[in-house]
Amino acid sequence: MDRTMKAMLYDRYGPPDVVRVGDVPVPEPVGAQVLVKMSATSINLTDWEGLTGSPAYARIGGIRRPAKKTLGSDISGVVEAVGPEVQEFTVGDAVYGDNLARMGGFAEYAVASERVLASKPPGLTHVEASTIPQAGAIALQGMVRAADGKRVLINGAGGGSGAFAIQLAKRAGAYVTAVDNGGKLDFMNSLGADEVVDYTKNDFVTSTEPHDLILDLVATRSPLACKRALAPGGVYRCVGGPARVLLGMAIGGLILGRLSDRSIGVLGVKMGPTHFAGMAELCSGKEIAIHVDRVFDLADVAEALAYVGAGKARGKVVVTSG
């Protein structure tokens, strides 16, 4: 008799209340896949986008209805079973990773390719490990140019990637301006930000000094506006945002940047264990702190998504599966 599991399902795009609990078969790993008994899954912006179907690129593979019925990509748990081609992991191994291609973390079990997983550092709990894969990779790559004496601005700095990015920039010796809503100003200060901006009251383009590096985690501005916020030789990179903004950055930013001695464009984030392992090492060594705002039970995924979608999360929000 096939085993069943609890999973948080959704059949249409919409607000968090479209998510429901259901009983579905436990998936079986094939090929180089691993079946993970879930312990924790952190929520990313990609989960909110996948839930709402916005921006438009979130509907790739499922224009009218979601192709994946269960969200949750940043997973951590214990190997329950392995496919016949798996080489790196065995039953009982503690693993974590970014399962963005398959999702499925908001359930009691999830299947993932072994190539997206890594052995969980023994110094981190499953809750802590689940915060790292996607947010850690974005922060590491977004802050690669942060250096001593440079002025760095992070827009959307109060969330998961931003919290890591602030700490990385300060570790590199940069002067950091952190931008988010007013409820997160004290939190960003506590992470080491030298200057904080409430975007509901001030536009960082006009209210701050030009910066050498800008990481924009909630891109909404034109390339021209971003150019004004950069010092000569400065670099602007955005992650996520409406498709029209990203297209404008990819094309208009390239042209404007070349004409103005600045680099303006989209951060092409590389995912996978190679790209988040460095953050895990820093967190395991207590050089970078992991900040978990709230932990929700699996049955409360809709509430957790609503909390993140409302922009309330300071750091990461995590869902546990028993």
ZILINRA-V418233 format. One record per backbone hydrogen bond with DSSP energy under -1.0 kcal/mol. CO is the residue of the C=O (numbers start at 1). NH is the residue of the N-H. E is the energy in kcal/mol with one decimal. If there is no record, write none. Layout:
BEGIN
co=[CO,CO]
nh=[NH,NH]
e=[E,E]
END
This chain:
BEGIN
co=[3,5,6,7,9,15,16,20,22,24,30,31,32,33,34,35,35,36,37,39,40,41,44,44,45,46,47,48,49,51,55,56,57,59,69,70,71,72,73,73,74,75,76,76,77,78,79,81,83,90,93,94,95,96,97,99,105,106,108,110,112,113,114,118,121,125,126,128,129,132,133,134,135,136,137,138,139,143,147,150,151,151,152,153,154,155,156,158,159,160,161,162,163,164,165,166,167,168,169,170,173,175,176,176,177,178,179,179,180,181,184,185,186,188,189,195,197,198,198,203,211,212,213,214,215,216,222,223,224,227,229,231,234,235,236,237,238,242,243,244,245,246,247,248,248,251,252,253,254,255,257,261,263,265,267,272,273,276,277,278,279,280,281,282,282,283,291,294,296,297,298,300,301,302,303,304,305,306,307,308,316,317,318,319,320]
nh=[26,24,108,22,20,18,19,9,7,5,33,85,114,83,112,80,81,110,78,321,76,319,47,48,49,50,51,52,53,14,58,59,60,62,10,104,106,105,75,99,42,97,39,40,95,37,92,35,86,93,79,120,77,118,75,103,107,8,38,36,34,116,117,96,124,129,130,131,132,136,137,138,139,140,141,142,143,146,150,175,212,213,177,215,179,217,159,315,163,164,165,166,167,168,169,170,171,172,174,173,149,152,194,195,154,197,156,157,199,184,188,189,190,193,192,178,180,201,202,207,231,235,153,237,155,239,226,227,228,230,211,234,263,214,265,216,267,246,247,248,249,250,251,252,253,255,256,257,258,259,262,233,236,238,269,275,277,280,281,282,283,284,285,287,288,286,316,318,320,300,301,304,305,306,307,308,309,310,312,311,293,43,296,41,298]
e=[-2.3,-2.2,-1.9,-2.4,-2.9,-2.1,-2.0,-3.5,-2.3,-2.7,-1.7,-2.5,-2.5,-2.8,-2.3,-3.4,-1.3,-2.1,-2.0,-1.7,-1.8,-3.2,-1.0,-1.2,-2.6,-2.3,-2.1,-2.4,-2.2,-2.1,-2.0,-2.1,-1.5,-2.6,-1.5,-1.4,-2.4,-2.5,-1.3,-3.4,-1.9,-2.1,-2.4,-2.3,-2.6,-3.2,-2.5,-2.9,-1.5,-2.0,-3.0,-2.5,-2.4,-2.4,-2.2,-3.7,-2.0,-2.7,-1.8,-3.3,-3.2,-1.6,-1.2,-2.1,-1.9,-2.8,-2.1,-1.3,-1.5,-3.0,-1.2,-2.1,-2.3,-2.5,-2.1,-2.6,-1.8,-1.5,-2.1,-3.0,-2.0,-1.8,-3.0,-2.6,-2.6,-2.6,-1.1,-2.3,-2.4,-1.6,-2.6,-2.7,-1.4,-2.2,-2.6,-2.4,-2.2,-1.4,-2.4,-1.2,-2.0,-3.2,-1.5,-1.8,-2.5,-2.5,-2.4,-2.1,-1.8,-2.1,-2.5,-2.3,-2.2,-1.9,-1.5,-2.9,-2.2,-2.0,-2.4,-2.2,-2.7,-2.3,-2.7,-2.6,-2.4,-2.5,-2.0,-2.3,-1.5,-1.3,-2.4,-2.6,-2.7,-2.5,-1.8,-3.0,-2.8,-2.3,-2.6,-2.0,-2.4,-2.5,-2.1,-1.1,-1.5,-1.8,-3.0,-2.5,-1.7,-1.5,-2.3,-3.1,-3.3,-1.4,-1.5,-1.6,-1.9,-1.8,-2.2,-1.9,-2.6,-2.7,-2.0,-2.6,-1.3,-1.3,-2.8,-2.2,-2.8,-1.8,-1.5,-2.1,-2.9,-2.2,-2.0,-2.0,-3.1,-1.7,-1.7,-2.0,-2.7,-2.6,-2.9,-2.5,-1.1]
END
